[in-house]
Structure formats: C-alpha cells, structure tokens
Amino acid sequence: MFASGQAPADGSHHVDPDLGFDPDSPDLADPQVDPPHPAHAPEDGPDPGSQRRVPDDRYPPYSQP
C-alpha cells in the first residue's frame, strides 16, 4: 500500500507477504532492507588493547633470539 493507504488502480503494486513490502518498488515510502549507511564502532566502547597478552604489536608472542 502507498502512504495514502491506496494501492494503484492498475494492480502493479505487489506486497510480498514475507517481507511486508514490495521488493521491486522504487516507492520511497517502502522501508529499506539494508541500513542506509555503514556500521561504525562506538566511541565509548571497551578498549580491545587492554586485553592483550603481549605489551606491544608482537603477536603471537615470539621468543627473542
């Protein structure tokens, strides 16, 4: 259905029962399946470096010659 709640008179609008919208419709009122932007890490998340088993970038911990 369109934003007005009316389907087109020619019957070209098909709502997929599993998706809940017409996947082939270019109608901007249809919801998007994919997010509109890439995911990003939160700024205040945990520090992954705090769980390192070695003090620097040597990983895995190789023995010193």
Summary of the structure (lengths in Angstrom):
residues: 65
radius of gyration: 25.2
end to end distance: 71.0
largest distance: 79.6
contacts: 65
relative contact order: 0.11
helix: 6%
strand: 0%
